[in-house]
Amino acid sequence: MLEPPDNLDPERKGESPTAWAFPTRSRCEEADGGCGSLRTVATSTQGHIQYRRCLVCGRCYKVVGQAI
C-alpha cells in the first residue's frame, strides 16, 4: 500500500504543500492586453506559479496553482 504524500499529513499544518495543480488549458488574459486565445503553453513553473505564453499574440502571463 502506498503512503500518503507528506503534504497531506495533519501534523504538518501550517507548512506549505509540495504539490500544485495547474489548469491544462488557460485563456490568454484579455483584461491585461491579451487576445483571449486558448492556444497557450507553459514555459516554466516556480513553486505555485506557472508562467505561460500565448501562441497567438506572444503575450506572457502567470497562473497561480491550487494546492493538492
C-alpha positions as CSV (number, residue, x, y, z in Angstrom):
1,M,0.0,0.0,0.0
2,L,1.3,3.5,-0.9
3,E,1.9,6.0,1.9
4,P,0.1,9.4,1.6
5,P,2.3,12.3,0.4
6,D,3.9,14.4,3.2
7,N,1.8,17.4,2.4
8,L,-1.4,15.6,3.5
9,D,0.0,14.7,6.9
10,P,-2.3,16.5,9.5
11,E,0.7,17.0,11.8
12,R,2.3,19.3,9.2
13,K,-0.3,22.0,9.4
14,G,0.9,25.5,8.5
15,E,3.7,24.2,6.3
16,S,3.4,24.9,2.5
17,P,2.3,21.9,0.4
18,T,4.8,20.4,-2.0
19,A,2.4,19.6,-4.9
20,W,0.4,22.1,-7.0
21,A,-2.3,21.6,-9.7
22,F,-2.4,23.9,-12.7
23,P,-5.1,24.1,-15.4
24,T,-4.2,22.2,-18.6
25,R,-5.8,24.9,-20.6
26,S,-5.6,28.6,-19.8
27,R,-7.0,31.6,-21.7
28,C,-4.7,34.5,-22.6
29,E,-5.9,37.3,-20.3
30,E,-7.8,39.9,-22.3
31,A,-8.1,42.3,-19.4
32,D,-4.3,42.8,-19.4
33,G,-4.0,43.3,-23.2
34,G,-4.1,39.6,-24.3
35,C,-6.1,38.2,-27.1
36,G,-8.3,35.6,-25.2
37,S,-6.9,32.6,-27.1
38,L,-6.8,29.1,-25.5
39,R,-3.6,28.4,-27.5
40,T,-1.1,28.8,-24.7
41,V,1.9,26.8,-23.4
42,A,3.6,26.6,-20.1
43,T,7.1,27.9,-20.3
44,S,8.2,27.3,-16.7
45,T,6.9,26.6,-13.2
46,Q,8.4,28.0,-10.0
47,G,6.6,26.8,-6.8
48,H,2.9,27.6,-7.0
49,I,3.3,30.0,-10.0
50,Q,3.3,28.7,-13.6
51,Y,4.4,31.1,-16.4
52,R,2.6,30.7,-19.7
53,R,3.0,32.2,-23.2
54,C,0.2,32.7,-25.8
55,L,1.0,31.1,-29.2
56,V,-1.2,33.7,-31.0
57,C,-0.2,37.1,-29.6
58,G,3.1,36.1,-27.8
59,R,2.0,37.7,-24.5
60,C,3.4,36.1,-21.3
61,Y,1.4,35.8,-18.1
62,K,1.3,33.7,-14.9
63,V,-1.2,31.3,-13.4
64,V,-1.4,30.5,-9.7
65,G,-1.7,26.8,-8.9
66,Q,-4.0,25.1,-6.4
67,A,-2.6,23.0,-3.6
68,I,-3.3,19.3,-3.8
